[in-house]
Amino acid sequence: MSASHSVQVKEAPYYYVPADSAHPVRTSVTMLLILVGAVTWINHVPYGQYLFLFGLLALFINLYQWFGDAIRESESGMNSKRIDLSYRWGMGWFIFSEVMFFAAFFGSLWYAREVTTPWLSDMDHQLLLWPGFTGQWPNLGPAGIVSHFETIGPFWLPTINTLLLLTSGLTLTLSHHALRANHRKSTIFWLFVTVVLGFTFVFFQAEEYIHAYTELNLRFDSGIYGSLFFMLTGFHGFHVILGATMLTVILIRLLRGHFTADHHFGFEGAAWYWHFVDVVWLGLYLFVYWF
C-alpha cells in the first residue's frame, strides 16, 4: 500500500532492502495473543477476553508503526520501479489467495446443496440412515434436529447493500481517474464517498444479522445452511471492513499530500482489493440470496 511517493526525487537505481526490523516478530506475538485470548474467552476463562483485546490493540499499534515505516520509505524516494513491481505482484498474489479462499466456501455451498442433500435423501439413506430426511434446500437436518428457521431473501437489505457496493466501485473509479488527472480535491471527495458507502454496507449487514437472529431464528448452528450463510456473508463483511479501512488510510494519505498522478500504487492496490470485494458480493447476492 506504499509503493508510491509524492516527493520529487531521483528514483533509486537499486532494489531497496529495509534494515532488520522487529515488526514481523512483534506482529506474530500479537497474533498469538489474539488466538490464545479467543480460545480462552470461548472456554470461559476469566482473563480470556482481556488477553484478546490486549492482543488486538497491540496488533493495531504494531501495524500502524510498520506501515508508517513503509510509507516513510516510499515518500523519501527509496522505492524504485523494481519495488513498485514487487508490490504489484505481491498484491496480485494476495488477491488470488483470497479468490481461492472464497472459492472453497462457494464450493462447499454447491456441494452441500447439489450433491450431499439429494444423496442423503435417496432410498438407501431413507431406509438405513436418516428416515424422513427430505432433499429440499435448505433443510432442517435429519429427523428435524435443527430448530425451524426462515431464510433471508434478496429484499430489501441485500439488494440495498448490492447497490451500495456497486456505487462504491463507481465512485472509487471516479476517484482514481481524478488522481490520474491530478485533480486532488475530486480524488479526495470521491474516495471519501467510497469509504462512507463501504461502512454503510457494514452497518446494514449488522442490521441483517440482528434480524436473522432475533426474528428469523437463523443462526450459525442452523444446520449446514446457517453455517454456510454466516461463513460466506460474515467473511465477506470482514473483507469489506478491511477494504474500507485500507481506503481510509489512503484517504488520510491523500489529505497529507501523498501520491501523484504518476506514482500512486498504494491507491491502486487498495482499489484492486475493493473491486475484488465487489465481485465476491455479486456472487453471494446471486447464490446465497436468490438461488
PASEBA-1860 file (N, C-alpha, C; in nm, 3 decimals):
! residues 291
1> MSASHSVQ> 0.082/-0.119/0.000/0.000/0.000/0.000/0.086/0.125/0.000 ~ 0.216/0.110/-0.018/0.301/0.226/-0.002/0.409/0.235/-0.108 ~ 0.386/0.178/-0.224/0.488/0.176/-0.326/0.480/0.297/-0.416 ~ 0.445/0.412/-0.363/0.441/0.534/-0.441/0.491/0.648/-0.357 ~ 0.533/0.756/-0.421/0.582/0.869/-0.343/0.552/0.998/-0.416 ~ 0.519/1.100/-0.338/0.485/1.229/-0.396/0.602/1.325/-0.394 ~ 0.711/1.289/-0.328/0.828/1.375/-0.323/0.906/1.357/-0.452 ~ 0.931/1.464/-0.520/1.000/1.457/-0.649/1.151/1.446/-0.626
9> VKEAPYYY> 1.197/1.322/-0.620/1.340/1.297/-0.603/1.385/1.203/-0.713 ~ 1.514/1.191/-0.729/1.567/1.100/-0.829/1.537/0.958/-0.787 ~ 1.484/0.880/-0.880/1.443/0.745/-0.846/1.563/0.659/-0.811 ~ 1.546/0.580/-0.706/1.656/0.495/-0.661/1.691/0.392/-0.768 ~ 1.818/0.379/-0.805/1.858/0.287/-0.912/1.886/0.147/-0.862 ~ 1.826/0.106/-0.753/1.856/-0.022/-0.692/1.729/-0.077/-0.628 ~ 1.739/-0.200/-0.581/1.627/-0.263/-0.510/1.649/-0.239/-0.362 ~ 1.568/-0.151/-0.307/1.587/-0.112/-0.166/1.547/-0.227/-0.073
17> VPADSAHP> 1.637/-0.261/0.018/1.611/-0.364/0.119/1.613/-0.297/0.256 ~ 1.501/-0.294/0.327/1.497/-0.228/0.458/1.593/-0.294/0.556 ~ 1.628/-0.220/0.659/1.713/-0.273/0.764/1.636/-0.377/0.846 ~ 1.707/-0.453/0.926/1.642/-0.552/1.011/1.535/-0.484/1.097 ~ 1.423/-0.551/1.110/1.310/-0.492/1.181/1.249/-0.592/1.277 ~ 1.199/-0.540/1.388/1.131/-0.623/1.488/0.983/-0.635/1.460 ~ 0.933/-0.563/1.360/0.790/-0.563/1.334/0.732/-0.703/1.306 ~ 0.797/-0.787/1.223/0.739/-0.920/1.197/0.726/-1.004/1.324
25> VRTSVTML> 0.829/-1.000/1.408/0.823/-1.080/1.532/0.714/-1.026/1.624 ~ 0.707/-0.895/1.637/0.605/-0.836/1.724/0.464/-0.869/1.674 ~ 0.446/-0.862/1.543/0.315/-0.895/1.486/0.278/-1.040/1.513 ~ 0.374/-1.130/1.500/0.349/-1.272/1.528/0.307/-1.293/1.673 ~ 0.375/-1.223/1.765/0.342/-1.236/1.907/0.201/-1.185/1.935 ~ 0.167/-1.070/1.876/0.033/-1.015/1.900/-0.076/-1.106/1.843 ~ -0.050/-1.168/1.727/-0.149/-1.260/1.671/-0.164/-1.385/1.758 ~ -0.053/-1.430/1.817/-0.061/-1.542/1.911/-0.145/-1.506/2.032
33> LILVGAVT> -0.126/-1.385/2.084/-0.206/-1.340/2.198/-0.355/-1.334/2.162 ~ -0.384/-1.289/2.041/-0.524/-1.282/1.997/-0.586/-1.421/1.992 ~ -0.514/-1.517/1.935/-0.567/-1.653/1.922/-0.584/-1.719/2.059 ~ -0.483/-1.706/2.144/-0.494/-1.764/2.279/-0.607/-1.697/2.356 ~ -0.618/-1.565/2.342/-0.726/-1.494/2.409/-0.862/-1.538/2.360 ~ -0.876/-1.559/2.228/-1.005/-1.602/2.173/-1.042/-1.741/2.223 ~ -0.944/-1.832/2.224/-0.971/-1.969/2.270/-1.010/-1.971/2.417 ~ -0.937/-1.899/2.499/-0.968/-1.896/2.643/-1.100/-1.823/2.670
41> WINHVPYG> -1.129/-1.722/2.590/-1.256/-1.649/2.606/-1.375/-1.739/2.576 ~ -1.365/-1.814/2.465/-1.473/-1.905/2.429/-1.495/-2.011/2.537 ~ -1.387/-2.052/2.601/-1.396/-2.154/2.705/-1.416/-2.094/2.845 ~ -1.458/-1.968/2.848/-1.500/-1.901/2.972/-1.388/-1.889/3.076 ~ -1.264/-1.877/3.028/-1.153/-1.848/3.119/-1.159/-1.699/3.153 ~ -1.148/-1.662/3.280/-1.173/-1.522/3.320/-1.091/-1.418/3.246 ~ -0.964/-1.446/3.218/-0.877/-1.345/3.157/-0.882/-1.349/3.004 ~ -0.960/-1.438/2.945/-0.956/-1.458/2.801/-0.990/-1.334/2.720
49> QYLFLFGL> -1.099/-1.267/2.755/-1.141/-1.150/2.678/-1.040/-1.036/2.688 ~ -0.978/-1.022/2.807/-0.880/-0.915/2.824/-0.753/-0.943/2.745 ~ -0.713/-1.071/2.741/-0.596/-1.109/2.661/-0.624/-1.087/2.513 ~ -0.745/-1.120/2.469/-0.784/-1.100/2.330/-0.780/-0.952/2.293 ~ -0.840/-0.867/2.377/-0.845/-0.724/2.348/-0.706/-0.662/2.354 ~ -0.623/-0.706/2.448/-0.486/-0.655/2.456/-0.407/-0.692/2.331 ~ -0.421/-0.818/2.287/-0.351/-0.860/2.165/-0.398/-0.783/2.044 ~ -0.530/-0.757/2.036/-0.585/-0.682/1.923/-0.532/-0.539/1.922
57> LALFINLY> -0.529/-0.475/2.038/-0.476/-0.339/2.047/-0.328/-0.336/2.012 ~ -0.253/-0.433/2.062/-0.109/-0.439/2.032/-0.086/-0.462/1.883 ~ -0.172/-0.542/1.819/-0.159/-0.565/1.675/-0.180/-0.436/1.597 ~ -0.283/-0.359/1.632/-0.310/-0.234/1.563/-0.194/-0.136/1.580 ~ -0.141/-0.128/1.700/-0.028/-0.037/1.726/0.093/-0.077/1.643 ~ 0.123/-0.207/1.639/0.239/-0.254/1.565/0.223/-0.234/1.415 ~ 0.101/-0.262/1.363/0.076/-0.241/1.220/0.085/-0.093/1.184 ~ 0.037/-0.007/1.273/0.048/0.137/1.249/0.194/0.179/1.236
65> QWFGDAIR> 0.280/0.128/1.323/0.422/0.161/1.317/0.488/0.100/1.194 ~ 0.451/-0.022/1.163/0.511/-0.093/1.048/0.473/-0.023/0.917 ~ 0.344/0.004/0.899/0.301/0.072/0.777/0.359/0.213/0.770 ~ 0.372/0.278/0.887/0.432/0.412/0.890/0.575/0.410/0.838 ~ 0.652/0.309/0.878/0.790/0.297/0.828/0.791/0.275/0.677 ~ 0.701/0.189/0.627/0.696/0.163/0.483/0.655/0.288/0.405 ~ 0.563/0.365/0.461/0.520/0.489/0.395/0.633/0.590/0.390 ~ 0.706/0.602/0.500/0.819/0.697/0.503/0.927/0.656/0.402
73> ESESGMNS> 0.950/0.526/0.389/1.047/0.480/0.290/1.001/0.518/0.149 ~ 0.871/0.500/0.123/0.817/0.533/-0.008/0.823/0.683/-0.036 ~ 0.780/0.762/0.063/0.775/0.907/0.043/0.912/0.971/0.034 ~ 1.014/0.904/0.087/1.151/0.958/0.079/1.222/0.918/-0.050 ~ 1.153/0.843/-0.137/1.210/0.809/-0.267/1.299/0.687/-0.268 ~ 1.286/0.600/-0.169/1.371/0.482/-0.163/1.324/0.369/-0.255 ~ 1.200/0.377/-0.300/1.143/0.268/-0.379/1.159/0.293/-0.528 ~ 1.226/0.202/-0.594/1.246/0.213/-0.739/1.133/0.142/-0.812
81> KRIDLSYR> 1.143/0.135/-0.943/1.043/0.065/-1.022/1.041/-0.084/-0.988 ~ 1.156/-0.136/-0.947/1.160/-0.278/-0.908/1.074/-0.302/-0.784 ~ 1.080/-0.209/-0.689/0.997/-0.221/-0.570/0.849/-0.209/-0.607 ~ 0.819/-0.114/-0.696/0.681/-0.097/-0.740/0.629/-0.224/-0.803 ~ 0.711/-0.288/-0.886/0.669/-0.413/-0.949/0.648/-0.523/-0.846 ~ 0.734/-0.526/-0.743/0.719/-0.626/-0.637/0.588/-0.607/-0.562 ~ 0.554/-0.482/-0.535/0.427/-0.454/-0.468/0.309/-0.503/-0.554 ~ 0.318/-0.480/-0.684/0.209/-0.521/-0.772/0.194/-0.673/-0.775
89> WGMGWFIF> 0.305/-0.743/-0.785/0.299/-0.888/-0.784/0.248/-0.939/-0.649 ~ 0.296/-0.877/-0.542/0.253/-0.918/-0.409/0.104/-0.900/-0.389 ~ 0.051/-0.785/-0.431/-0.092/-0.760/-0.416/-0.172/-0.853/-0.506 ~ -0.121/-0.878/-0.625/-0.190/-0.968/-0.716/-0.202/-1.109/-0.659 ~ -0.092/-1.162/-0.604/-0.096/-1.296/-0.546/-0.182/-1.300/-0.420 ~ -0.182/-1.191/-0.344/-0.267/-1.184/-0.225/-0.414/-1.193/-0.264 ~ -0.454/-1.118/-0.366/-0.593/-1.123/-0.410/-0.626/-1.260/-0.467 ~ -0.530/-1.322/-0.536/-0.553/-1.457/-0.588/-0.579/-1.555/-0.473
97> SEVMFFAA> -0.503/-1.542/-0.364/-0.525/-1.629/-0.248/-0.664/-1.606/-0.189 ~ -0.711/-1.482/-0.194/-0.845/-1.452/-0.146/-0.952/-1.513/-0.238 ~ -0.925/-1.513/-0.367/-1.016/-1.578/-0.461/-1.029/-1.726/-0.427 ~ -0.918/-1.793/-0.401/-0.921/-1.934/-0.365/-0.993/-1.956/-0.232 ~ -0.976/-1.862/-0.141/-1.042/-1.870/-0.010/-1.193/-1.874/-0.027 ~ -1.246/-1.780/-0.103/-1.390/-1.775/-0.123/-1.438/-1.886/-0.216 ~ -1.352/-1.930/-0.307/-1.390/-2.041/-0.395/-1.418/-2.166/-0.312 ~ -1.343/-2.186/-0.204/-1.366/-2.302/-0.118/-1.504/-2.296/-0.053
105> FFGSLWYA> -1.546/-2.178/-0.010/-1.677/-2.165/0.054/-1.790/-2.177/-0.048 ~ -1.771/-2.117/-0.165/-1.872/-2.134/-0.270/-1.881/-2.281/-0.312 ~ -1.767/-2.348/-0.316/-1.767/-2.491/-0.347/-1.840/-2.571/-0.241 ~ -1.824/-2.533/-0.115/-1.895/-2.602/-0.007/-2.046/-2.582/-0.021 ~ -2.087/-2.460/-0.057/-2.229/-2.434/-0.077/-2.285/-2.519/-0.190 ~ -2.213/-2.525/-0.300/-2.259/-2.606/-0.413/-2.264/-2.754/-0.376 ~ -2.162/-2.804/-0.308/-2.155/-2.946/-0.274/-2.267/-2.985/-0.178 ~ -2.290/-2.900/-0.077/-2.395/-2.930/0.020/-2.533/-2.928/-0.045
113> REVTTPWL> -2.552/-2.836/-0.138/-2.685/-2.819/-0.198/-2.712/-2.917/-0.311 ~ -2.614/-2.937/-0.398/-2.637/-3.015/-0.519/-2.593/-3.161/-0.509 ~ -2.509/-3.194/-0.412/-2.457/-3.332/-0.403/-2.504/-3.399/-0.274 ~ -2.468/-3.341/-0.160/-2.494/-3.409/-0.033/-2.643/-3.420/-0.003 ~ -2.716/-3.309/-0.017/-2.858/-3.311/0.019/-2.939/-3.411/-0.064 ~ -2.928/-3.413/-0.198/-3.002/-3.516/-0.274/-2.955/-3.658/-0.242 ~ -2.824/-3.672/-0.219/-2.767/-3.804/-0.192/-2.823/-3.863/-0.062 ~ -2.834/-3.780/0.041/-2.883/-3.828/0.170/-3.033/-3.853/0.170
121> SDMDHQLL> -3.103/-3.805/0.068/-3.248/-3.825/0.064/-3.290/-3.940/-0.027 ~ -3.190/-4.014/-0.081/-3.228/-4.126/-0.168/-3.281/-4.243/-0.084 ~ -3.326/-4.346/-0.150/-3.397/-4.454/-0.082/-3.308/-4.527/0.017 ~ -3.180/-4.551/-0.020/-3.090/-4.625/0.070/-3.072/-4.552/0.202 ~ -3.049/-4.423/0.196/-3.029/-4.348/0.319/-3.159/-4.328/0.395 ~ -3.271/-4.322/0.322/-3.400/-4.310/0.388/-3.425/-4.433/0.476 ~ -3.387/-4.551/0.426/-3.415/-4.675/0.500/-3.311/-4.703/0.608 ~ -3.185/-4.674/0.581/-3.078/-4.719/0.669/-3.023/-4.611/0.761
129> LWPGFTGQ> -3.026/-4.486/0.718/-2.955/-4.384/0.794/-3.049/-4.283/0.857 ~ -3.116/-4.204/0.775/-3.200/-4.095/0.828/-3.340/-4.101/0.768 ~ -3.426/-4.179/0.827/-3.565/-4.185/0.777/-3.632/-4.048/0.787 ~ -3.705/-4.014/0.685/-3.777/-3.887/0.686/-3.696/-3.769/0.640 ~ -3.568/-3.790/0.604/-3.486/-3.677/0.557/-3.532/-3.637/0.417 ~ -3.559/-3.509/0.398/-3.604/-3.459/0.267/-3.489/-3.391/0.195 ~ -3.492/-3.398/0.064/-3.385/-3.342/-0.016/-3.406/-3.198/-0.056 ~ -3.483/-3.124/0.019/-3.506/-2.984/-0.015/-3.396/-2.895/0.045
137> WPNLGPAG> -3.378/-2.779/-0.014/-3.277/-2.684/0.035/-3.344/-2.550/0.063 ~ -3.322/-2.493/0.182/-3.248/-2.552/0.294/-3.332/-2.655/0.367 ~ -3.269/-2.736/0.451/-3.342/-2.839/0.524/-3.315/-2.824/0.673 ~ -3.392/-2.898/0.750/-3.380/-2.892/0.896/-3.301/-3.008/0.952 ~ -3.220/-3.071/0.866/-3.136/-3.180/0.912/-3.212/-3.310/0.924 ~ -3.143/-3.419/0.959/-3.209/-3.548/0.977/-3.305/-3.545/1.095 ~ -3.425/-3.596/1.071/-3.528/-3.604/1.176/-3.561/-3.467/1.235 ~ -3.534/-3.360/1.159/-3.567/-3.226/1.206/-3.493/-3.183/1.331
145> IVSHFETI> -3.365/-3.223/1.343/-3.289/-3.191/1.464/-3.253/-3.043/1.471 ~ -3.261/-2.972/1.360/-3.231/-2.829/1.358/-3.359/-2.752/1.385 ~ -3.352/-2.654/1.472/-3.469/-2.572/1.504/-3.518/-2.502/1.378 ~ -3.649/-2.488/1.367/-3.707/-2.424/1.249/-3.655/-2.281/1.235 ~ -3.621/-2.244/1.113/-3.572/-2.109/1.085/-3.626/-2.065/0.950 ~ -3.619/-1.935/0.927/-3.657/-1.878/0.799/-3.533/-1.823/0.730 ~ -3.533/-1.829/0.598/-3.419/-1.779/0.522/-3.436/-1.630/0.492 ~ -3.328/-1.569/0.450/-3.329/-1.427/0.414/-3.330/-1.416/0.261
153> GPFWLPTI> -3.431/-1.350/0.209/-3.440/-1.329/0.065/-3.363/-1.206/0.022 ~ -3.365/-1.176/-0.106/-3.286/-1.063/-0.158/-3.342/-0.926/-0.124 ~ -3.467/-0.919/-0.077/-3.530/-0.789/-0.050/-3.551/-0.773/0.100 ~ -3.513/-0.657/0.161/-3.455/-0.547/0.083/-3.309/-0.519/0.119 ~ -3.265/-0.555/0.234/-3.129/-0.519/0.276/-3.021/-0.573/0.184 ~ -3.024/-0.701/0.141/-2.921/-0.748/0.048/-2.916/-0.670/-0.082 ~ -3.035/-0.633/-0.134/-3.038/-0.555/-0.258/-2.983/-0.415/-0.236 ~ -3.019/-0.354/-0.124/-2.965/-0.221/-0.091/-2.813/-0.228/-0.079
161> NTLLLLTS> -2.763/-0.332/-0.012/-2.618/-0.346/0.003/-2.550/-0.369/-0.132 ~ -2.619/-0.439/-0.222/-2.563/-0.458/-0.357/-2.549/-0.324/-0.428 ~ -2.651/-0.241/-0.419/-2.646/-0.109/-0.481/-2.535/-0.024/-0.416 ~ -2.518/-0.037/-0.285/-2.414/0.039/-0.216/-2.275/0.001/-0.267 ~ -2.250/-0.130/-0.279/-2.118/-0.174/-0.322/-2.093/-0.141/-0.469 ~ -2.194/-0.159/-0.554/-2.176/-0.125/-0.695/-2.150/0.025/-0.711 ~ -2.220/0.106/-0.634/-2.199/0.251/-0.640/-2.060/0.286/-0.588 ~ -2.016/0.216/-0.485/-1.882/0.244/-0.430/-1.773/0.210/-0.531
169> GLTLTLSH> -1.795/0.105/-0.612/-1.699/0.074/-0.717/-1.691/0.186/-0.820 ~ -1.807/0.247/-0.851/-1.810/0.359/-0.944/-1.739/0.481/-0.886 ~ -1.770/0.515/-0.761/-1.708/0.634/-0.701/-1.557/0.615/-0.684 ~ -1.515/0.492/-0.656/-1.371/0.467/-0.645/-1.302/0.484/-0.780 ~ -1.368/0.439/-0.887/-1.312/0.457/-1.021/-1.303/0.606/-1.057 ~ -1.406/0.682/-1.021/-1.402/0.827/-1.045/-1.287/0.892/-0.968 ~ -1.265/0.845/-0.844/-1.155/0.898/-0.765/-1.021/0.865/-0.829 ~ -1.008/0.744/-0.881/-0.882/0.703/-0.945/-0.856/0.786/-1.070
177> HALRANHR> -0.957/0.807/-1.152/-0.939/0.889/-1.272/-0.904/1.033/-1.236 ~ -0.964/1.084/-1.128/-0.931/1.220/-1.084/-0.786/1.229/-1.038 ~ -0.738/1.126/-0.971/-0.598/1.126/-0.927/-0.504/1.122/-1.046 ~ -0.536/1.042/-1.146/-0.452/1.034/-1.266/-0.452/1.165/-1.343 ~ -0.561/1.240/-1.329/-0.569/1.372/-1.393/-0.515/1.483/-1.303 ~ -0.464/1.444/-1.186/-0.406/1.538/-1.090/-0.509/1.636/-1.034 ~ -0.633/1.590/-1.020/-0.739/1.670/-0.958/-0.756/1.620/-0.814 ~ -0.678/1.673/-0.724/-0.669/1.618/-0.589/-0.800/1.634/-0.512
185> KSTIFWLF> -0.866/1.747/-0.525/-0.990/1.767/-0.450/-1.097/1.668/-0.491 ~ -1.110/1.644/-0.621/-1.207/1.545/-0.668/-1.168/1.404/-0.623 ~ -1.038/1.378/-0.623/-0.991/1.247/-0.577/-1.033/1.223/-0.433 ~ -1.010/1.322/-0.348/-1.044/1.310/-0.207/-1.195/1.297/-0.188 ~ -1.271/1.377/-0.260/-1.416/1.374/-0.244/-1.473/1.238/-0.279 ~ -1.439/1.185/-0.396/-1.496/1.058/-0.439/-1.446/0.942/-0.354 ~ -1.323/0.950/-0.306/-1.273/0.845/-0.217/-1.345/0.850/-0.082 ~ -1.373/0.969/-0.034/-1.450/0.983/0.090/-1.588/0.922/0.074
193> VTVVLGFT> -1.653/0.948/-0.039/-1.785/0.889/-0.065/-1.775/0.736/-0.065 ~ -1.669/0.682/-0.125/-1.649/0.537/-0.130/-1.638/0.478/0.010 ~ -1.561/0.544/0.096/-1.543/0.496/0.233/-1.677/0.497/0.308 ~ -1.754/0.604/0.291/-1.885/0.613/0.357/-1.977/0.501/0.309 ~ -1.979/0.476/0.180/-2.061/0.368/0.127/-2.018/0.233/0.182 ~ -1.888/0.213/0.195/-1.838/0.086/0.246/-1.882/0.060/0.389 ~ -1.865/0.159/0.476/-1.905/0.140/0.615/-2.056/0.137/0.632 ~ -2.130/0.201/0.540/-2.276/0.191/0.542/-2.318/0.048/0.512
201> FVFFQAEE> -2.248/-0.017/0.419/-2.273/-0.159/0.390/-2.257/-0.242/0.517 ~ -2.151/-0.217/0.592/-2.127/-0.292/0.715/-2.241/-0.271/0.814 ~ -2.288/-0.148/0.825/-2.398/-0.117/0.917/-2.523/-0.196/0.879 ~ -2.558/-0.198/0.750/-2.678/-0.269/0.708/-2.662/-0.420/0.724 ~ -2.540/-0.470/0.706/-2.521/-0.613/0.727/-2.538/-0.650/0.874 ~ -2.493/-0.563/0.963/-2.516/-0.585/1.106/-2.667/-0.587/1.136 ~ -2.742/-0.496/1.072/-2.887/-0.496/1.088/-2.948/-0.627/1.038 ~ -2.895/-0.678/0.929/-2.944/-0.804/0.874/-2.919/-0.919/0.970
209> YIHAYTEL> -2.802/-0.923/1.031/-2.769/-1.029/1.127/-2.860/-1.022/1.249 ~ -2.886/-0.903/1.297/-2.976/-0.886/1.412/-3.115/-0.938/1.377 ~ -3.162/-0.904/1.258/-3.292/-0.951/1.211/-3.294/-1.103/1.201 ~ -3.185/-1.161/1.149/-3.179/-1.307/1.133/-3.184/-1.378/1.268 ~ -3.112/-1.328/1.366/-3.105/-1.394/1.496/-3.231/-1.372/1.578 ~ -3.286/-1.253/1.577/-3.395/-1.220/1.667/-3.533/-1.252/1.612 ~ -3.549/-1.247/1.479/-3.682/-1.264/1.420/-3.696/-1.389/1.333 ~ -3.589/-1.434/1.273/-3.597/-1.549/1.183/-3.543/-1.678/1.245
217> NLRFDSGI> -3.480/-1.667/1.362/-3.415/-1.781/1.428/-3.308/-1.843/1.338 ~ -3.254/-1.766/1.246/-3.146/-1.811/1.160/-3.015/-1.783/1.231 ~ -2.945/-1.890/1.270/-2.824/-1.876/1.350/-2.711/-1.955/1.286 ~ -2.593/-1.940/1.344/-2.477/-2.010/1.290/-2.493/-2.162/1.301 ~ -2.570/-2.208/1.401/-2.591/-2.351/1.420/-2.720/-2.400/1.355 ~ -2.775/-2.324/1.261/-2.897/-2.365/1.191/-2.864/-2.459/1.076 ~ -2.801/-2.570/1.110/-2.766/-2.669/1.008/-2.660/-2.618/0.913 ~ -2.643/-2.691/0.802/-2.542/-2.655/0.704/-2.576/-2.522/0.637
225> YGSLFFML> -2.706/-2.493/0.622/-2.744/-2.365/0.561/-2.700/-2.248/0.648 ~ -2.730/-2.253/0.777/-2.692/-2.143/0.866/-2.541/-2.126/0.872 ~ -2.468/-2.237/0.880/-2.322/-2.230/0.887/-2.264/-2.164/0.763 ~ -2.310/-2.210/0.646/-2.256/-2.154/0.522/-2.300/-2.010/0.502 ~ -2.423/-1.978/0.540/-2.471/-1.840/0.524/-2.384/-1.743/0.602 ~ -2.359/-1.774/0.728/-2.282/-1.681/0.811/-2.133/-1.686/0.780 ~ -2.083/-1.801/0.736/-1.942/-1.808/0.697/-1.916/-1.723/0.572 ~ -2.004/-1.738/0.472/-1.986/-1.664/0.347/-2.008/-1.515/0.367
233> TGFHGFHV> -2.123/-1.478/0.422/-2.152/-1.335/0.438/-2.065/-1.272/0.546 ~ -2.033/-1.349/0.650/-1.952/-1.294/0.758/-1.809/-1.266/0.715 ~ -1.748/-1.361/0.645/-1.613/-1.338/0.596/-1.610/-1.226/0.493 ~ -1.715/-1.219/0.411/-1.719/-1.108/0.316/-1.732/-0.976/0.390 ~ -1.817/-0.971/0.493/-1.828/-0.849/0.572/-1.695/-0.808/0.634 ~ -1.619/-0.908/0.682/-1.487/-0.878/0.736/-1.397/-0.817/0.629 ~ -1.406/-0.869/0.507/-1.324/-0.815/0.399/-1.368/-0.674/0.360 ~ -1.498/-0.647/0.372/-1.545/-0.510/0.347/-1.486/-0.415/0.451
241> ILGATMLT> -1.486/-0.457/0.577/-1.427/-0.375/0.683/-1.279/-0.351/0.655 ~ -1.208/-0.458/0.616/-1.066/-0.446/0.587/-1.044/-0.352/0.468 ~ -1.123/-0.371/0.361/-1.107/-0.286/0.243/-1.139/-0.141/0.271 ~ -1.246/-0.116/0.347/-1.283/0.022/0.382/-1.175/0.086/0.470 ~ -1.114/0.006/0.557/-1.005/0.058/0.640/-0.884/0.093/0.554 ~ -0.853/0.009/0.457/-0.743/0.038/0.366/-0.769/0.169/0.291 ~ -0.890/0.186/0.242/-0.924/0.308/0.169/-0.922/0.430/0.261 ~ -0.956/0.411/0.389/-0.947/0.521/0.484/-0.803/0.566/0.503
249> VILIRLLR> -0.712/0.468/0.511/-0.569/0.502/0.521/-0.523/0.579/0.398 ~ -0.567/0.533/0.280/-0.531/0.603/0.156/-0.588/0.744/0.157 ~ -0.711/0.761/0.207/-0.773/0.893/0.216/-0.691/0.986/0.306 ~ -0.646/0.935/0.419/-0.564/1.015/0.510/-0.433/1.054/0.442 ~ -0.375/0.961/0.370/-0.250/0.992/0.299/-0.272/1.098/0.191 ~ -0.385/1.091/0.123/-0.415/1.194/0.023/-0.428/1.331/0.090 ~ -0.493/1.336/0.203/-0.508/1.462/0.276/-0.373/1.517/0.320 ~ -0.277/1.429/0.340/-0.143/1.472/0.380/-0.052/1.504/0.261
257> GHFTADHH> -0.108/1.493/0.141/-0.031/1.530/0.023/0.044/1.418/-0.043 ~ 0.018/1.293/-0.004/0.087/1.181/-0.065/0.028/1.150/-0.203 ~ 0.104/1.077/-0.282/0.066/1.029/-0.415/0.068/1.142/-0.520 ~ 0.103/1.101/-0.639/0.097/1.191/-0.755/0.023/1.119/-0.866 ~ 0.004/1.188/-0.978/-0.066/1.128/-1.091/0.010/1.009/-1.148 ~ 0.142/1.008/-1.131/0.224/0.901/-1.189/0.266/0.795/-1.088 ~ 0.265/0.828/-0.960/0.312/0.735/-0.857/0.205/0.724/-0.748 ~ 0.124/0.617/-0.758/0.018/0.601/-0.658/-0.027/0.456/-0.648
265> FGFEGAAW> 0.067/0.364/-0.645/0.023/0.225/-0.637/-0.046/0.194/-0.504 ~ -0.016/0.269/-0.399/-0.088/0.248/-0.274/-0.238/0.260/-0.297 ~ -0.276/0.362/-0.372/-0.417/0.381/-0.409/-0.465/0.266/-0.496 ~ -0.387/0.230/-0.596/-0.429/0.127/-0.690/-0.446/-0.008/-0.621 ~ -0.352/-0.043/-0.532/-0.360/-0.170/-0.463/-0.487/-0.181/-0.380 ~ -0.520/-0.075/-0.307/-0.644/-0.074/-0.229/-0.765/-0.081/-0.321 ~ -0.758/-0.015/-0.438/-0.870/-0.018/-0.533/-0.888/-0.159/-0.590 ~ -0.778/-0.226/-0.621/-0.789/-0.364/-0.668/-0.864/-0.449/-0.567
273> YWHFVDVV> -0.826/-0.435/-0.441/-0.888/-0.515/-0.336/-1.037/-0.484/-0.325 ~ -1.072/-0.356/-0.334/-1.213/-0.317/-0.320/-1.297/-0.371/-0.435 ~ -1.244/-0.369/-0.555/-1.319/-0.424/-0.668/-1.335/-0.575/-0.654 ~ -1.234/-0.641/-0.599/-1.247/-0.784/-0.571/-1.360/-0.810/-0.472 ~ -1.369/-0.729/-0.368/-1.476/-0.742/-0.270/-1.613/-0.724/-0.336 ~ -1.621/-0.629/-0.428/-1.746/-0.606/-0.502/-1.788/-0.730/-0.580 ~ -1.693/-0.791/-0.651/-1.724/-0.907/-0.735/-1.769/-1.025/-0.648 ~ -1.702/-1.047/-0.536/-1.741/-1.156/-0.447/-1.884/-1.137/-0.398
281> WLGLYLFV> -1.920/-1.012/-0.366/-2.056/-0.987/-0.317/-2.160/-1.020/-0.424 ~ -2.130/-0.991/-0.549/-2.226/-1.024/-0.654/-2.253/-1.174/-0.658 ~ -2.146/-1.254/-0.638/-2.164/-1.398/-0.630/-2.249/-1.438/-0.511 ~ -2.224/-1.375/-0.396/-2.305/-1.404/-0.278/-2.451/-1.364/-0.299 ~ -2.471/-1.249/-0.356/-2.607/-1.198/-0.378/-2.688/-1.295/-0.463 ~ -2.624/-1.353/-0.564/-2.695/-1.443/-0.653/-2.715/-1.581/-0.592 ~ -2.608/-1.641/-0.539/-2.613/-1.782/-0.499/-2.660/-1.804/-0.356 ~ -2.654/-1.701/-0.272/-2.700/-1.716/-0.134/-2.842/-1.663/-0.116
289> YWF> -2.870/-1.547/-0.177/-3.000/-1.483/-0.154/-3.105/-1.515/-0.259 ~ -3.061/-1.542/-0.383/-3.159/-1.566/-0.491/-3.180/-1.714/-0.518 ~ -3.073/-1.791/-0.535/-3.086/-1.930/-0.579/-3.096/-2.027/-0.461
END
